[in-house]
Every structure is written in structure tokens, then in C-alpha cells.
């Protein structure tokens, strides 16, 4: 029997998303302690600042659009980092 043709009795699990995971107080506290600046008091304010900073590297005509895209990606759980030498960054 072809193993690829076999069906499992379980339905596939939906992917875990930020919306399906409750916020944990410790995670919020660490985020604010390590990354909040200039009176930022919420994770949303930190993410908005990061999105603006990421978009600042884009051509001026695309900054507003890119800021919105970065903000949405951050809301969904994307964590930007410096790419390692020889490795490409993931595309948004």
C-alpha cells in the first residue's frame, strides 16, 4: 500500500497563532523591561516603534505601506533580527 495514500484518523491541527495564544504577564513584563523606551507602556507601543524604525530604511514613497506591513507582521509574532552572514532574511 502506498504510504502517501494512507489517511490518518485525526484532522490536522490548525496552526497556533498569536490570536489563539493568551498573552502571558511575564512575557509582557520582560518585553517592556528590556525594550520599552520613552514612556512606552504597552507591547503595542513597542511594536509600533519597531515597525516605524524598520520602515525608515525603505524608500520614502513606500514607508507608510511598509510600516503597516511590519506592524501587522509584528502583531502576528514576527521577531526581526540581524541576518547571519550568508543567510537571507525572510520576506514579509
C-alpha positions in Angstrom: 0.0 0.0 0.0 1.3 3.4 -0.9 2.2 5.2 2.3 1.2 8.6 0.8 -2.3 7.3 0.0 -3.0 6.3 3.6 -5.2 8.6 5.6 -5.0 9.4 9.2 -8.0 9.3 11.5 -7.1 12.7 13.0 -7.9 16.0 11.5 -4.9 18.3 11.1 -4.4 20.8 13.8 -4.8 24.5 12.9 -1.6 26.4 13.2 -1.1 28.2 16.6 -1.2 32.0 16.1 -0.9 35.0 18.4 -4.7 35.3 18.4 -5.0 31.7 19.7 -2.5 32.1 22.5 -3.3 34.2 25.5 -0.8 36.9 26.5 1.4 35.9 29.4 2.1 38.6 32.0 5.7 37.5 32.3 6.3 37.9 28.6 4.7 41.3 28.6 6.8 42.4 31.6 10.1 41.2 30.0 9.2 42.9 26.7 8.6 46.2 28.5 11.5 46.0 30.8 14.0 45.2 28.0 12.7 47.1 25.0 10.3 49.9 26.1 11.6 53.4 25.5 10.4 56.9 26.3 7.4 56.1 28.4 6.1 53.2 26.3 3.7 51.2 28.5 2.3 48.5 26.2 3.6 45.9 23.9 1.6 47.6 21.1 3.6 50.8 21.6 6.9 48.9 21.4 5.8 47.1 18.2 4.6 50.4 16.6 8.0 52.0 17.3 9.9 48.9 15.9 7.6 49.0 12.8 8.4 52.7 12.2 12.1 52.0 12.6 12.1 49.1 10.2 10.1 51.1 7.6 12.6 54.0 7.9 15.1 52.0 5.8 12.6 51.9 2.9 12.3 54.5 0.1 10.1 57.4 1.3 7.3 56.6 -1.1 6.9 53.1 0.4 7.4 53.9 4.1 3.8 54.2 5.1 2.9 50.9 3.4 5.9 49.1 4.8 5.2 50.4 8.3 1.7 48.9 8.2 3.1 45.6 6.9 5.8 45.5 9.6 3.2 46.3 12.3 0.9 43.5 11.1 3.8 41.0 11.0 4.9 42.0 14.5 1.3 41.6 15.7 1.3 38.1 14.3 4.5 37.2 16.1 7.3 38.1 13.7 10.5 38.9 15.5 13.1 40.9 13.4 16.7 40.0 13.8 20.0 40.7 12.1 20.6 38.0 9.5 23.6 35.8 9.9 26.3 36.2 7.3 25.5 34.3 4.2 21.8 33.8 5.1 18.9 35.8 3.7 16.3 37.4 5.8 12.7 36.0 5.4 10.5 38.1 3.2 7.4 39.7 4.6 
